[in-house]
C-alpha cells in the first residue's frame, strides 16, 4: 500500500487569468493520479496539458492537446504511481473553441446591420492592414460609432466585453476592444469586435436569433477608426485559430468575397 507522501503543484497558465470557470484538478485514486479538466464556461475549450513527474508513469502522451465541451468535467490524463515518493507538477494553457468543429459551408450569413440599409466594406478578406494569418477571412464594415449591430447567425452568447472606453491606432489598445462572441450550432464562433462602450443589448448566456439586435458599433481597441470587425472561426490548437471564408446574403444575391470600397445592402 502506498503511504501518504503525495505532492500536487498546479502551475496555471491560462489565456485569461481572471477566468475561474476553467481549471485542472488532480485526485489520487488507489495507485493512480487522475487529472480532470473542469470547464464550467458556456463555450468549448481547447487545452494543452503537460506535467513534470517523478516516480509516476503517464498513461497519456505529454504534452497532450484536447478539446472539451461546455459545462463538463473530463479526464485528461492518468498516472500510475511507481513508488511511494513521487511528485507531480502540471501546467496548462487553453483557448476558446474546439478543434473538432466542422463549419456548415452551406449557411448564408446575414449582413450584421439593419435590413435594407447598406454599409461600405473598409477591409475585406486578406485585407492589407490586419486581415492576415488567423484573421484572413475577417470583414470590416465602415460603420460609424453608434450604428446598430445585428446577429449574422443564430447562436449562444458565450462571452462579452463592454467596459472599455479606450481605442486607437496603437498596439497599446490591443485587448481593449468591446466585443460579443457567439457560438454557432456547428460549434464555430463569431466575434463582433470594436463595439461602443456600454452598448450591448445582450448578455452572456442569451440565445440570439439571426437578425437579433446585439450592440452598437464603436472604435474601442486597436483600430484606425470606428468600424465593425466581424469574423467566424474555429480553433486549431491551444494557441491558434483559423478564420472561415463565409458567404453573405445580400439584396443583390450571394456575396462570397466582400470587396474593399464596395457597399452591400442587407436582407433577410
TIMIDREN-805412 format. One record per atom (N, C-alpha, C): residue in three letters; x, y, z. Coordinates in steps of 0.1 Angstrom, whole numbers, plus 5000, padded with zeros to 4 digits. Layout:
# residues N
alaXYZ
...
This chain:
# residues 268
unk500849885000
unk500050005000
unk500950125000
unk500550234993
unk501350354992
unk501050445004
unk502050505009
unk501950585021
unk501450725016
unk501450815026
unk500850945024
unk501751055018
unk502851025012
unk503651125006
unk503151154992
unk502451264991
unk501751294979
unk501751444976
unk502451474965
unk502551624962
unk501951654949
unk501051754949
unk500451814937
unk500751964937
unk501352014926
unk501552154925
unk500952194911
unk500052274911
unk499452324898
unk500052454894
unk500752454883
unk501252574877
unk500352614866
unk499552724869
unk498452764860
unk498952864850
unk498752834837
unk499052934827
unk497852924817
unk496953024819
unk495753024811
unk495753154802
unk494853154792
unk494753264783
unk494053384790
unk493253364800
unk492653464807
unk492753434822
unk493653494829
unk493953454843
unk492753494852
unk491853574848
unk490753614856
unk489553514855
unk489653414846
unk488653324844
unk488753214854
unk487753204863
unk487753104874
unk486952974870
unk486452974858
unk485552864854
unk486252754848
unk487552774845
unk488352664838
unk489652634845
unk489752514849
unk490952474857
unk491152324857
unk492252284861
unk492552134862
unk492752104877
unk492151994881
unk492251944894
unk492651794894
unk493551754902
unk494051614902
unk493651544915
unk493351414914
unk492951334925
unk493751204926
unk494051154938
unk494651024940
unk493550924942
unk493550824933
unk492650714934
unk493350584933
unk493450514945
unk494250394945
unk495750414942
unk496250344932
unk497650364929
unk497750464916
unk496850544914
unk496850634903
unk496650784907
unk497150874899
unk496851014900
unk496051044887
unk494851104889
unk493951124877
unk493751284876
unk494051334865
unk493851484862
unk492551504854
unk491751594859
unk490551624853
unk490551774849
unk489851804837
unk489651934833
unk488251974836
unk488052084844
unk486752144847
unk486552264838
unk485552244829
unk485152364821
unk483752404824
unk483652504833
unk482352544837
unk481852664829
unk482552694818
unk482052804810
unk480952754800
unk480452854792
unk479452824782
unk480052784768
unk481352784767
unk481952764754
unk482952644755
unk483252594744
unk484352484743
unk485652544747
unk486552464750
unk487952504752
unk488852394745
unk489952444740
unk491052354735
unk492252384744
unk492752284750
unk493752294761
unk495052214758
unk496152274761
unk497452204761
unk497852174775
unk497952044778
unk498252004792
unk499651934792
unk500451964802
unk501751904803
unk502051884818
unk502951794822
unk503251774836
unk504751724837
unk505351774848
unk506651724852
unk506451624863
unk506951504861
unk506651394871
unk507851324875
unk507751264887
unk508851184893
unk508151064899
unk508650944896
unk508050814901
unk506650804897
unk506250854886
unk504850834880
unk505050794866
unk504150704861
unk504150664847
unk502950724841
unk503150804831
unk502050874824
unk501350774814
unk499950774815
unk499250694805
unk498650774794
unk499150894792
unk498850984781
unk500051044776
unk500151084763
unk501351144758
unk501451284764
unk502651324767
unk502851454773
unk503851534764
unk503451654760
unk502151724763
unk501051664754
unk499851694758
unk498651644751
unk497751764748
unk497051764737
unk496151874733
unk494751814730
unk493751864737
unk492451814736
unk491451924736
unk490251904731
unk489151994732
unk488051934741
unk487352024749
unk486351984758
unk485052074757
unk483952004759
unk482652074758
unk482352174769
unk481452264767
unk481052354778
unk480452274789
unk480452324801
unk479852274813
unk480152124815
unk481452094815
unk481951954815
unk483051934825
unk483151804830
unk484251764838
unk484751634831
unk486051644826
unk486551534818
unk487951504822
unk488251374821
unk489651324824
unk490551364813
unk491751414816
unk492651444805
unk493951354806
unk494251304818
unk495451214819
unk495351134832
unk496051014831
unk496150934843
unk497650904845
unk498050884858
unk499450844861
unk499450734871
unk500250634868
unk500450524878
unk501550554887
unk501350534900
unk502350564910
unk503350444910
unk504550464907
unk505550354907
unk506350344920
unk506450454928
unk507050454941
unk506250544950
unk506450524963
unk505650594973
unk506050744974
unk507350774970
unk507750914970
unk507650964956
unk506751044953
unk506551094939
unk506251244939
unk506351304928
unk505951444926
unk505251464913
unk504451564912
unk503651594900
unk503451744899
unk503951804889
unk503751944886
unk503051954873
unk501952024872
unk501252034859
unk501152174855
unk501052194842
unk500752334836
unk499852314824
unk499152424821
unk498252414810
unk497952554805
unk497452554792
unk497052674786
unk495952644777
unk494952734776
unk493752704768
unk493252824760
unk492552794750
unk491852904742
unk490352864740
unk489552964737
unk488152934735
unk487952864721
unk487152764721
unk486752694708
unk487252554708
unk486752484698
unk487152334697
unk487752314683
unk488752234683
unk489452194670
unk488652094663
unk487552044669
unk486651944662
unk485452004654
unk485352134654
unk484252204647
unk484352184632
unk483252164626
unk483152154611
unk482152254607
unk482552354600
unk481752464596
unk480652424585
unk479452474587
unk478452444577
unk478652544565
unk479252504555
unk479652594544
unk478452634535
unk477252564538
unk476052604530
unk475352724536
unk475752764548
unk475052864555
unk475353004549
unk474253084547
unk474353214542
unk474153314553
unk475153384557
unk475153484568
unk474453614564
unk473753664574
unk473153794572
unk474153904575
unk474054014567
unk474954124569
unk474654184583
unk475654224591
unk475354254605
unk474854394608
unk474054444599
unk473454574602
unk471954574597
unk471354694599
unk469854704598
unk469454664583
unk468354594583
unk467754544570
unk467554664560
unk467854644547
unk467654734537
unk468454864538
unk469554854546
unk470554964546
unk471854904541
unk472754994538
unk474054954532
unk475155014540
unk476254934541
unk477554974547
unk478654944538
unk479655024538
unk480855004530
unk481854914537
unk482454824529
unk483554734534
unk484854814534
unk485454834546
unk486654904546
unk487854814546
unk487654684548
unk488754584547
unk488054454545
unk488454384534
unk487854254532
unk488754144535
unk488454024529
unk489353904531
unk490753944526
unk491753894534
unk493153924530
unk493454074530
unk492854144538
unk493054294538
unk494454334542
unk494954444536
unk496354474538
unk496654524552
unk495754584559
unk496054644572
unk496254534583
unk495254444584
unk495354344595
unk494754214592
unk494154194581
unk493454064578
unk494453964572
unk495353914580
unk496353814576
unk496253694586
unk496953584582
unk497053474591
unk495753424597
unk495653434610
unk494353374616
unk493153474615
unk493453594609
unk492253684606
unk492053704591
unk492553604583
unk492553614569
unk491153644563
unk490153584569
unk488753594563
unk487853684572
unk488453774579
unk487653874586
unk487153984577
unk486054054581
unk485554164573
unk485354284582
unk485754404577
unk485554524584
unk484454604577
unk483454644584
unk482454734579
unk482554874584
unk482554974575
unk482855104579
unk481655174585
unk481355124597
unk480255174605
unk480655284615
unk479955394614
unk480255504623
unk479855464638
unk480355524647
unk480055494661
unk478555514664
unk477955404670
unk476555414674
unk475655344664
unk476155294653
unk475355214643
unk474955084650
unk473655044648
unk473254924654
unk473754794647
unk474254704655
unk474854574650
unk473854464653
unk473654374643
unk472754264644
unk473454134642
unk472854024647
unk473453894646
unk473353844632
unk474553804627
unk474653744613
unk474153604613
unk474153534625
unk473753394626
unk473253374640
unk472353274642
unk471853244655
unk472953174663
unk472853184676
unk473753114685
unk473753164699
unk474553104707
unk474653134721
unk475753234724
unk475353334731
unk476353434736
unk477253374747
unk478553364744
unk479353294754
unk480353384761
unk480553504755
unk481453604761
unk481153744756
unk481253834766
unk481053974762
unk482054064769
unk482354174763
unk483054284770
unk482454414765
unk482254504775
unk481554634772
unk482054744780
unk483154724788
unk483554824798
unk484754914793
unk485154894781
unk486354974776
unk485855104769
unk486555214772
unk486355344765
unk487655384758
unk488555284756
unk489855314750
unk489955254736
unk490655334728
unk490855284714
unk491755374706
unk492355324695
unk493155404686
unk494155314679
unk494855384670
unk495855314661
unk497155304668
unk497155224679
unk498355204687
unk498155064694
unk499254984693
unk499054854698
unk498954844713
unk499054954720
unk498754954734
unk497354934737
unk496454954727
unk495054934728
unk494654784725
unk495554704722
unk495254554720
unk494654504733
unk493554434732
unk492854384743
unk491854474749
unk491754594744
unk490754694749
unk489454704741
unk489354614731
unk488154624723
unk486954564730
unk485754634730
unk484554564734
unk484054474724
unk483454354728
unk483154254718
unk482054164723
unk481454094714
unk480553984717
unk481053864709
unk481053744716
unk481453614710
unk480253524710
unk479853474699
unk478653384698
unk479053244692
unk478553144699
unk478853004695
unk477652964686
unk478052924674
unk477052874664
unk476652724666
unk475552684660
unk475152544661
unk476252444656
unk477052484647
unk478152394642
unk479452404650
unk479352474662
unk480452484671
unk481652574666
unk481352654655
unk482252764652
unk481852884660
unk482652984660
unk482453104668
unk482553234659
unk481653324662
unk481753464656
unk482053564666
unk482953664662
unk483353774670
unk482853904664
unk482153984671
unk481754114667
unk482554214676
unk483454284669
unk484554354676
unk484554504675
unk485154574684
unk485354724685
unk484054794688
unk483154734696
unk481854784699
unk481954904708
unk480954984708
unk480855104716
unk480755074731
unk481355154739
unk481255134754
unk479855124759
unk479555024767
unk478255014774
unk477055014764
unk477254944753
unk476154954743
unk475554814740
unk475854714748
unk475354584745
unk473854564748
unk473154494740
unk471754464742
unk471554324747
unk472654244747
unk472554104751
unk473654084762
unk473553964768
unk474453934778
unk474853784777
unk475953744783
unk476453614783
unk475353514788
unk475153414780
unk474053314783
unk472853334775
unk472653444768
unk471553464759
unk471653384747
unk470553324742
unk470553264729
unk469953364719
unk470653404709
unk470153504700
unk469753444686
unk468753504681
unk468253464667
unk469053544657
unk469053484645
unk469553554633
unk468853694632
unk469553794631
unk468953924629
unk468553994642
unk468953934653
unk468654004666
unk469654114669
unk469154224675
unk469954334679
unk470954294689
unk472254324687
unk473354294696
unk473954404704
unk474254514696
unk475054624702
unk475154734693
unk476054834696
unk476254944687
unk477754944683
unk478054984671
unk479454984666
unk480255094673
unk481555084673
unk482355174680
unk483855174675
unk484755224683
unk486155234680
unk487055194691
unk486555104699
unk487355064711
unk488454954706
unk489554954713
unk490554854710
unk491554914699
unk492354824693
unk493354864683
unk492654884670
unk492555004665
unk491855024652
unk492355164647
unk491955184634
unk492255314628
unk490955394625
unk489955374633
unk488655444631
unk487555354634
unk486355414637
unk485155344640
unk484755244629
unk484555124633
unk484055014623
unk483654894631
unk483054804624
unk482754664630
unk483654564623
unk484454494632
unk485254384627
unk484454254630
unk484254184619
unk483454054621
unk484253944615
unk484253834623
unk485053714619
unk484353584624
unk484353484616
unk483953354621
unk485153254620
unk485353174631
unk486553094632
unk486352964639
unk487252874637
unk487352754645
unk488752744651
unk488952684662
unk490152664669
unk491052554662
unk492352574661
unk493252474656
unk493852404667
unk494452474677
unk495052404688
unk494952504700
unk495852484710
unk495752554722
unk496152704721
unk496652744710
unk497152884709
unk496852954695
unk496052884687
unk495752944674
unk494452904669
unk493952984659
unk492652954653
unk492852974638
unk491752944631
unk491752974616
unk490353034613
unk490453144606
unk489253214602
unk488553134590
unk487253154588
unk486553074578
unk485953164568
unk486153134555
unk485553214544
unk484053184544
unk483353294547
unk481853274548
unk481153344536
unk479953314535
unk479153374524
unk477953454530
unk477753574525
unk476653664530
unk475553664520
unk474353684525
unk473153704517
unk472953854515
unk472853914503
unk472654054501
unk471454074492
unk471054204491
unk469954234483
unk470154194468
unk471454184464
unk471754154450
unk472254014448
unk472053934458
unk472553794457
unk473553754467
unk474253644465
unk475153584474
unk476553654473
unk477153694484
unk478453764484
unk479453664490
unk480453634481
unk481453534486
unk482853594488
unk482953724484
unk484253794486
unk483953944487
unk483853984500
unk483554134502
unk484754214497
unk484454314488
unk485454394482
unk485554524489
unk486854564493
unk487054684499
unk486554804491
unk485854894497
unk485355014490
unk483954994485
unk483454874484
unk482054854479
unk481154844491
unk479854884488
unk478754874498
unk477754774494
unk477154714505
unk476254594502
unk475054624511
unk473854594505
unk472554614512
unk472154494519
unk471754504532
unk471354394540
unk469954344537
unk469754214537
unk468454154535
unk468354034544
unk467153984545
unk466853864554
unk467453734547
